[in-house]
Amino acid sequence: MSKSEPAPSLYAPREPIFPKRVSGPFRNLKWIIMAVTLGIYYALPWIRWDRGSNLPDQAVLLDLANRRFYFFWIEIWPHEFYFVAGLLIMAGLGLFLFTSALGRVWCGYACPQTVWTDLFILVERWIEGDRNARLRLHRQKKMDFRKFRLRVTKWIAWLLIGLATGGAWVFYFADAPTLLRDLVTLNAHPVAYTTMAILTATTFFFGGFAREQICIYACPWPRIQAAMMDEDTLVVGYREWRGEPRKHSEAARAGEPQGDCIDCMACVNVCPVGIDIRDGQQLECITCALCIDACDDIMAKIGKPRGLIDYMALSDETLERGGAEPRSVWKHILRPRTLVYTALWSLVGVGLLFALFIRQDIEMTVAPIRNPTFVTLSDGSIRNTYDVRLRNKNGDDRQFRLSVTGDPTLSIQLEGAPADTVPVPADTALLQRVYVVSPRESGPSNSGNTDIRFWVEDLSNGDRAYRDSTFNGKGN
């Protein structure tokens, strides 16, 4: 290379992708999933759920101020975070299961980046036209009034979608109608406005401009999925043995038998990541199957059987090349790896349901005060001190009665309460100081450690809970 020649660039500029509109069963499935997921995301904070006068009536609420998670009839307390951890484990195992059976089907149909990108492309198509019209507009160098109007209209629509996305997100963390009123009247907390601004900007950029770049470069899943897949995983592929040689290839021009592929580029024009599936399996492919719809449409028009591009397994492709019939779809899905993932996923789910149904509406924890371990009173009796935390998970105030068992001579006293009962407000954890006293001549006073059991009873319905602890005597 001479000194006058510029150094070659190591990076190629991004070529914008303008997917063509396509119709078919997989595209229809994507429309349905997009409508359902977006509908759930935007509408869920506005669903009301009556939990009583003392609790919020929002069906799904992440109440960070009071450290609660409400999901319809389920209320998760901070010490029950294992429910959230279990759901995250189920989500991970579910992702492994679907990837093992159907490749990157999550990426192609339900990933938020895919769903919002589909929505942005739909808006872009409504405003600027289908692929050819958008290409002409992109290649037009002059910014005339028409191009300016279409661009501004599209960006405003994208910004409104981003604003709705950020607004819907903050509604999950506060009462939605109240927060909306505060946002409109500019009385909301600055954190709400900041969160909305960040989510609006990221949604606008990711869905409108970055698009497939997020899937290719930012998302780690394409690089992890190889560990989840094998030769029996169903992925979108091109039947090369049937399609080659293509219509415009050198072999076809030389008079050799022509394959079914007419090199129409329909599969490339509809691909949201801009790849050619006929080049084989590629990291960029998100398994959205739009190329299947496009190819099947062309095959129907030229009188060829569908399936030139289809969901297939590598093991089946080998069989088809030899003229054998491929195995059924269920034989690929129901195999040891997917069965193990399904069993683990089900085990975690059953465990969470079991823990959910056996948990009580009242709970208590007992923490002995160790400094000092006991106090000798003026009459010679021995007193131990405990901090008892009472949790009332009901929607109304309750009266709780405390008692202790383990030795009939032990008595219980509540600090600040004249009797052995204490009122606990609705959906609250109350810390109560409790004294357990043993007479001077009794066994617990003179022995070392005596096992005792604290009981709490809900006087309104008789529900009970207990915790074990130890009484320390002078024998220590």
C-alpha positions as CSV (number, residue, x, y, z in Angstrom):
1,M,0.0,0.0,0.0
2,S,1.4,3.4,-1.0
3,K,1.5,6.2,1.4
4,S,-1.0,8.2,-0.6
5,E,-3.7,5.5,-0.3
6,P,-6.0,5.8,2.8
7,A,-5.9,2.9,5.3
8,P,-8.8,0.5,4.9
9,S,-11.6,0.8,7.4
10,L,-12.0,-2.1,9.8
11,Y,-15.7,-1.3,10.3
12,A,-18.4,-1.4,7.7
13,P,-21.2,1.2,8.0
14,R,-24.6,-0.2,8.9
15,E,-27.0,-0.7,6.0
16,P,-30.6,0.2,7.1
17,I,-33.0,-2.7,6.8
18,F,-36.5,-2.2,5.4
19,P,-38.4,-5.5,5.8
20,K,-41.1,-6.1,3.2
21,R,-44.7,-6.8,4.4
22,V,-45.6,-10.5,4.3
23,S,-48.6,-12.5,5.0
24,G,-48.8,-16.1,6.4
25,P,-49.4,-18.2,9.5
26,F,-46.1,-17.2,11.2
27,R,-46.7,-13.5,10.5
28,N,-50.2,-13.8,11.9
29,L,-48.9,-15.6,15.0
30,K,-46.4,-12.7,15.5
31,W,-49.3,-10.2,15.2
32,I,-51.3,-12.1,17.8
33,I,-48.3,-12.4,20.2
34,M,-47.5,-8.7,19.8
35,A,-51.1,-7.6,20.4
36,V,-51.4,-9.9,23.5
37,T,-48.1,-8.9,25.1
38,L,-48.4,-5.2,24.4
39,G,-52.0,-5.3,25.6
40,I,-51.0,-6.9,28.9
41,Y,-48.1,-4.5,29.4
42,Y,-50.1,-1.4,28.9
43,A,-53.4,-2.5,30.5
44,L,-52.3,-4.4,33.6
45,P,-51.6,-1.4,35.9
46,W,-55.2,-0.2,35.4
47,I,-56.9,-3.4,36.5
48,R,-58.4,-3.0,40.0
49,W,-58.5,-5.7,42.7
50,D,-60.4,-5.3,45.9
51,R,-58.2,-6.2,48.9
52,G,-60.0,-4.3,51.6
53,S,-60.1,-0.7,52.8
54,N,-56.5,-0.8,54.2
55,L,-54.7,-2.2,51.1
56,P,-54.2,-0.9,47.6
57,D,-56.7,-1.9,45.0
58,Q,-54.3,-2.2,42.0
59,A,-54.1,-5.7,40.7
60,V,-50.4,-5.7,40.0
61,L,-48.3,-3.3,42.1
62,L,-44.6,-3.2,43.1
63,D,-45.0,-1.1,46.3
64,L,-41.4,-0.3,47.0
65,A,-42.2,2.2,49.7
66,N,-44.0,-0.4,51.8
67,R,-41.9,-3.3,50.5
68,R,-44.7,-5.3,49.0
69,F,-45.5,-7.0,45.7
70,Y,-49.1,-7.4,44.9
71,F,-50.3,-9.7,42.1
72,F,-54.0,-10.1,42.1
73,W,-54.8,-12.2,45.2
74,I,-51.1,-12.9,46.0
75,E,-49.1,-10.6,48.3
76,I,-45.4,-11.1,48.5
77,W,-43.5,-9.7,51.6
78,P,-39.8,-9.0,51.7
79,H,-39.0,-12.2,53.6
80,E,-40.8,-14.1,50.9
81,F,-38.5,-13.1,48.1
82,Y,-37.9,-16.7,47.3
83,F,-41.2,-16.6,45.3
84,V,-39.6,-14.0,43.0
85,A,-36.4,-16.0,42.8
86,G,-38.4,-19.1,42.0
87,L,-40.2,-17.3,39.2
88,L,-36.9,-16.1,37.7
89,I,-35.6,-19.7,37.9
90,M,-38.7,-20.9,36.0
91,A,-38.2,-18.2,33.4
92,G,-34.7,-19.3,32.9
93,L,-35.6,-23.0,32.6
94,G,-38.4,-22.1,30.3
95,L,-36.0,-20.2,28.0
96,F,-33.7,-23.2,28.0
97,L,-36.6,-25.5,27.2
98,F,-37.9,-23.5,24.2
99,T,-34.4,-22.9,22.9
100,S,-33.6,-26.6,23.1
101,A,-36.8,-27.5,21.2
102,L,-37.3,-24.6,18.8
103,G,-34.1,-22.6,18.7
104,R,-34.4,-18.8,19.2
105,V,-38.2,-18.9,19.2
106,W,-38.3,-16.5,22.1
107,C,-36.2,-14.0,20.2
108,G,-38.4,-14.2,17.1
109,Y,-41.8,-13.9,18.8
110,A,-41.9,-12.7,22.4
111,C,-38.6,-10.8,23.2
112,P,-39.5,-7.1,24.0
113,Q,-36.9,-5.9,21.5
114,T,-38.7,-7.9,18.8
115,V,-42.2,-6.9,19.8
116,W,-41.4,-3.2,20.0
117,T,-39.4,-3.3,16.8
118,D,-42.3,-4.9,15.0
119,L,-44.6,-2.1,16.3
120,F,-42.2,0.6,15.2
121,I,-41.8,-1.0,11.7
122,L,-45.6,-1.3,11.5
123,V,-45.9,2.5,12.2
124,E,-43.2,3.2,9.7
125,R,-44.9,1.2,7.0
126,W,-48.2,3.0,7.7
127,I,-46.6,6.4,7.3
128,E,-43.9,5.9,4.6
129,G,-45.2,2.9,2.7
130,D,-43.9,-0.6,2.1
131,R,-40.3,-1.6,1.5
132,N,-39.8,-0.1,-2.0
133,A,-41.3,3.3,-0.9
134,R,-39.1,3.4,2.2
135,L,-36.1,2.5,0.2
136,R,-36.7,5.3,-2.3
137,L,-37.2,7.8,0.5
138,H,-34.0,6.6,2.2
139,R,-32.0,7.0,-1.0
140,Q,-33.4,10.4,-1.7
141,K,-30.6,12.8,-0.9
142,K,-32.6,16.0,-1.0
143,M,-34.6,16.8,2.1
144,D,-37.8,18.2,0.5
145,F,-41.0,19.0,2.3
146,R,-42.5,15.5,1.7
147,K,-39.5,13.7,3.2
148,F,-39.3,16.1,6.1
149,R,-43.1,15.7,6.8
150,L,-42.9,11.9,6.7
151,R,-39.8,11.8,8.9
152,V,-41.2,14.1,11.5
153,T,-44.6,12.3,11.6
154,K,-42.8,9.0,12.0
155,W,-40.6,10.2,14.8
156,I,-43.5,11.8,16.6
157,A,-45.4,8.5,16.5
158,W,-42.3,6.7,17.8
159,L,-41.9,9.2,20.6
160,L,-45.5,8.8,21.6
161,I,-45.0,5.0,21.7
162,G,-41.9,5.4,23.8
163,L,-43.7,7.8,26.1
164,A,-46.5,5.3,26.6
165,T,-44.0,2.6,27.2
166,G,-42.1,4.6,29.9
167,G,-45.4,5.7,31.4
168,A,-46.8,2.2,31.6
169,W,-43.6,1.1,33.4
170,V,-43.9,3.7,36.2
171,F,-47.5,2.9,36.7
172,Y,-46.5,-0.5,38.1
173,F,-44.8,1.2,41.1
174,A,-47.6,3.4,42.3
175,D,-51.4,3.7,42.0
176,A,-51.9,4.3,38.3
177,P,-54.8,6.8,38.3
178,T,-53.2,8.9,41.1
179,L,-49.8,8.9,39.4
180,L,-51.3,9.8,36.1
181,R,-53.0,12.8,37.7
182,D,-49.8,13.8,39.4
183,L,-47.8,13.5,36.1
184,V,-50.3,15.6,34.2
185,T,-50.4,18.3,36.9
186,L,-46.6,18.2,37.3
187,N,-46.8,17.1,40.9
188,A,-45.2,13.7,40.5
189,H,-41.9,12.8,42.0
190,P,-38.8,13.7,39.9
191,V,-37.9,10.0,39.8
192,A,-41.1,9.3,37.9
193,Y,-40.2,11.9,35.2
194,T,-36.6,10.7,35.0
195,T,-37.6,7.1,34.6
196,M,-40.1,8.0,31.9
197,A,-37.6,10.1,30.1
198,I,-35.0,7.3,30.1
199,L,-37.4,4.6,28.9
200,T,-38.9,6.9,26.3
201,A,-35.4,7.6,24.9
202,T,-34.2,4.0,25.0
203,T,-37.5,2.7,23.4
204,F,-37.3,5.3,20.7
205,F,-33.6,4.5,19.9
206,F,-33.8,0.7,20.2
207,G,-37.0,0.2,18.3
208,G,-36.6,3.0,15.7
209,F,-32.9,3.0,14.9
210,A,-30.8,0.2,16.6
211,R,-33.3,-2.6,15.9
212,E,-31.4,-5.7,14.7
213,Q,-28.1,-4.2,16.1
214,I,-29.4,-4.9,19.6
215,C,-30.0,-8.6,18.7
216,I,-26.7,-9.0,16.9
217,Y,-24.3,-7.1,19.1
218,A,-25.9,-6.2,22.5
219,C,-27.8,-9.3,23.3
220,P,-25.7,-12.2,24.8
221,W,-28.3,-14.9,24.0
222,P,-27.1,-15.7,20.4
223,R,-23.8,-16.7,21.9
224,I,-25.3,-18.7,24.7
225,Q,-27.9,-20.6,22.7
226,A,-25.4,-23.0,21.1
227,A,-25.1,-24.8,24.4
228,M,-28.9,-25.3,24.5
229,M,-29.2,-26.7,20.9
230,D,-28.3,-29.9,19.2
231,E,-28.9,-31.7,15.9
232,D,-32.5,-32.4,16.9
233,T,-33.4,-28.8,17.6
234,L,-36.0,-27.4,15.2
235,V,-34.7,-24.2,13.5
236,V,-35.5,-22.3,10.4
237,G,-33.5,-23.6,7.5
238,Y,-33.2,-23.8,3.7
239,R,-33.4,-27.2,2.0
240,E,-30.4,-26.8,-0.3
241,W,-30.7,-30.2,-1.8
242,R,-34.1,-29.2,-3.2
243,G,-33.5,-25.5,-4.0
244,E,-30.1,-25.7,-5.8
245,P,-29.1,-24.9,-8.5
246,R,-31.0,-21.6,-8.4
247,K,-32.6,-20.1,-11.5
248,H,-29.9,-17.5,-12.1
249,S,-26.9,-19.7,-11.1
250,E,-24.2,-20.7,-13.6
251,A,-25.3,-24.3,-13.4
252,A,-28.9,-23.4,-14.4
253,R,-27.6,-21.3,-17.3
254,A,-25.5,-24.3,-18.4
255,G,-28.6,-26.4,-18.9
256,E,-28.4,-28.5,-15.7
257,P,-31.6,-29.4,-13.9
258,Q,-32.9,-26.4,-12.0
259,G,-33.9,-26.5,-8.3
260,D,-37.1,-25.0,-6.8
261,C,-35.4,-21.7,-5.7
262,I,-36.0,-19.1,-8.4
263,D,-33.7,-16.6,-6.6
264,C,-36.5,-14.1,-6.1
265,M,-35.0,-12.7,-2.9
266,A,-38.4,-12.7,-1.1
267,C,-36.9,-14.5,1.9
268,V,-34.2,-11.8,2.2
269,N,-36.6,-8.9,1.7
270,V,-38.8,-9.8,4.6
271,C,-36.0,-10.7,7.0
272,P,-36.0,-8.2,10.0
273,V,-32.2,-8.7,10.5
274,G,-31.3,-8.6,6.7
275,I,-29.7,-12.1,6.3
276,D,-30.1,-14.7,3.6
277,I,-31.2,-17.9,5.2
278,R,-30.0,-19.8,2.1
279,D,-26.4,-19.2,3.3
280,G,-27.0,-21.6,6.2
281,Q,-27.4,-21.1,10.0
282,Q,-26.3,-17.7,11.1
283,L,-25.9,-16.0,14.5
284,E,-28.1,-13.2,13.4
285,C,-31.2,-15.4,12.7
286,I,-33.9,-14.8,15.3
287,T,-36.1,-17.7,14.1
288,C,-39.0,-15.4,13.3
289,A,-40.0,-17.7,10.3
290,L,-41.1,-14.7,8.2
291,C,-38.9,-16.1,5.4
292,I,-41.0,-19.3,5.5
293,D,-44.2,-17.3,4.9
294,A,-42.5,-15.4,2.0
295,C,-41.1,-18.6,0.4
296,D,-44.3,-20.6,0.8
297,D,-46.2,-17.8,-1.0
298,I,-43.7,-17.9,-3.9
299,M,-43.8,-21.7,-4.1
300,A,-47.6,-21.5,-4.3
301,K,-47.5,-19.0,-7.2
302,I,-45.1,-21.2,-9.3
303,G,-46.8,-24.4,-8.5
304,K,-44.1,-26.0,-6.2
305,P,-44.7,-27.7,-2.9
306,R,-44.2,-25.6,0.3
307,G,-41.3,-26.2,2.6
308,L,-38.3,-25.0,0.6
309,I,-37.6,-22.9,3.7
310,D,-39.1,-24.5,6.8
311,Y,-38.6,-25.4,10.4
312,M,-36.3,-28.4,10.3
313,A,-33.7,-30.3,12.3
314,L,-30.1,-31.0,11.1
315,S,-30.7,-34.7,11.6
316,D,-33.8,-34.6,9.4
317,E,-32.0,-32.7,6.7
318,T,-29.6,-35.6,6.4
319,L,-32.4,-38.1,6.1
320,E,-34.2,-36.0,3.4
321,R,-31.0,-35.8,1.3
322,G,-31.1,-39.6,1.2
323,G,-34.7,-39.7,0.2
324,A,-36.1,-40.8,3.6
325,E,-39.1,-39.3,5.4
326,P,-38.3,-36.9,8.3
327,R,-39.4,-37.7,11.8
328,S,-42.4,-36.1,13.3
329,V,-42.2,-32.8,15.1
330,W,-43.0,-34.4,18.5
331,K,-40.0,-36.8,18.2
332,H,-37.8,-33.7,18.1
333,I,-39.5,-31.9,20.9
334,L,-40.0,-34.9,23.3
335,R,-36.5,-36.1,23.8
336,P,-34.3,-36.5,27.0
337,R,-33.0,-32.9,27.1
338,T,-36.4,-31.2,26.7
339,L,-38.0,-33.7,29.1
340,V,-35.3,-32.9,31.8
341,Y,-35.9,-29.1,31.4
342,T,-39.7,-29.7,31.6
343,A,-39.3,-31.8,34.7
344,L,-37.1,-29.2,36.4
345,W,-39.5,-26.4,35.4
346,S,-42.5,-28.3,36.7
347,L,-40.7,-29.2,39.9
348,V,-39.9,-25.5,40.7
349,G,-43.5,-24.5,39.8
350,V,-45.1,-27.2,42.0
351,G,-42.8,-26.2,44.9
352,L,-43.8,-22.5,44.6
353,L,-47.5,-23.4,44.5
354,F,-47.1,-25.7,47.5
355,A,-45.3,-22.9,49.4
356,L,-48.0,-20.4,48.4
357,F,-50.9,-22.5,49.6
358,I,-49.4,-23.6,52.9
359,R,-48.3,-20.1,54.1
360,Q,-50.3,-18.6,56.9
361,D,-51.9,-15.2,57.2
362,I,-50.1,-14.6,60.5
363,E,-46.4,-15.1,61.2
364,M,-44.0,-14.4,64.0
365,T,-40.2,-14.4,64.6
366,V,-38.6,-14.5,68.0
367,A,-35.2,-12.9,68.8
368,P,-33.9,-13.4,72.4
369,I,-32.1,-10.4,74.0
370,R,-28.6,-11.7,74.9
371,N,-27.3,-8.7,76.8
372,P,-28.0,-9.6,79.5
373,T,-29.1,-13.2,79.0
374,F,-31.4,-12.9,82.1
375,V,-32.3,-10.5,84.9
376,T,-32.9,-11.4,88.5
377,L,-35.9,-9.4,89.9
378,S,-36.3,-8.2,93.5
379,D,-38.4,-11.2,94.5
380,G,-35.8,-13.6,93.1
381,S,-37.6,-14.6,89.9
382,I,-35.7,-14.8,86.6
383,R,-36.8,-12.8,83.6
384,N,-35.8,-13.2,80.0
385,T,-36.4,-10.6,77.3
386,Y,-37.4,-11.3,73.7
387,D,-38.2,-9.2,70.6
388,V,-41.2,-10.8,68.9
389,R,-42.1,-9.6,65.4
390,L,-45.8,-10.2,64.5
391,R,-46.9,-10.1,60.9
392,N,-50.6,-9.5,60.1
393,K,-51.1,-10.4,56.4
394,N,-54.8,-9.7,56.5
395,G,-56.6,-6.7,55.0
396,D,-58.0,-5.5,58.4
397,D,-56.7,-4.9,61.9
398,R,-56.5,-8.0,64.2
399,Q,-56.1,-8.7,67.9
400,F,-53.3,-11.2,68.5
401,R,-52.8,-13.2,71.8
402,L,-49.4,-14.3,72.8
403,S,-48.6,-17.2,75.1
404,V,-45.6,-19.4,76.0
405,T,-45.4,-23.2,76.6
406,G,-42.6,-25.5,77.8
407,D,-43.0,-25.2,81.6
408,P,-46.3,-24.5,83.4
409,T,-44.7,-22.0,85.8
410,L,-43.6,-19.6,83.1
411,S,-45.6,-16.4,82.7
412,I,-45.6,-13.8,79.9
413,Q,-45.7,-10.0,80.0
414,L,-46.0,-7.6,77.1
415,E,-44.3,-4.2,77.2
416,G,-46.8,-1.5,76.8
417,A,-49.8,-3.8,76.9
418,P,-51.9,-4.5,80.1
419,A,-52.8,-8.1,79.0
420,D,-51.4,-10.8,76.8
421,T,-53.1,-9.4,73.6
422,V,-51.8,-6.8,71.2
423,P,-53.5,-5.1,68.3
424,V,-51.6,-5.5,65.0
425,P,-52.7,-3.1,62.1
426,A,-53.6,-4.6,58.7
427,D,-50.8,-5.7,56.4
428,T,-48.2,-4.7,59.0
429,A,-45.3,-6.2,60.9
430,L,-45.3,-5.1,64.5
431,L,-42.2,-5.4,66.8
432,Q,-43.3,-6.3,70.4
433,R,-41.0,-6.5,73.4
434,V,-42.0,-9.6,75.5
435,Y,-40.8,-10.7,79.0
436,V,-41.0,-14.3,80.1
437,V,-40.7,-14.7,83.9
438,S,-39.9,-17.8,85.9
439,P,-40.6,-17.9,89.7
440,R,-37.6,-18.2,92.1
441,E,-38.1,-21.8,93.1
442,S,-39.1,-23.3,89.7
443,G,-36.9,-25.5,87.4
444,P,-36.3,-22.9,84.6
445,S,-34.9,-20.4,87.1
446,N,-32.2,-22.7,88.4
447,S,-31.5,-24.8,85.3
448,G,-29.3,-23.8,82.3
449,N,-31.4,-23.7,79.1
450,T,-35.1,-24.6,78.9
451,D,-36.8,-25.1,75.6
452,I,-39.9,-23.0,75.2
453,R,-42.4,-22.3,72.5
454,F,-44.1,-19.0,71.7
455,W,-47.6,-19.1,70.4
456,V,-49.6,-16.3,68.6
457,E,-53.3,-16.7,68.1
458,D,-55.6,-14.5,65.9
459,L,-58.6,-14.0,68.1
460,S,-60.9,-13.3,65.1
461,N,-60.6,-16.7,63.5
462,G,-58.4,-18.8,65.8
463,D,-55.4,-19.1,63.4
464,R,-52.2,-19.9,65.2
465,A,-48.5,-19.8,64.6
466,Y,-45.5,-20.7,66.8
467,R,-41.7,-20.3,67.1
468,D,-39.3,-22.2,69.3
469,S,-36.8,-20.5,71.6
470,T,-34.8,-21.0,74.8
471,F,-35.2,-19.7,78.4
472,N,-32.0,-18.9,80.2
473,G,-31.8,-19.6,83.9
474,K,-29.1,-19.1,86.6
475,G,-27.6,-22.4,85.7
476,N,-25.8,-20.7,82.8
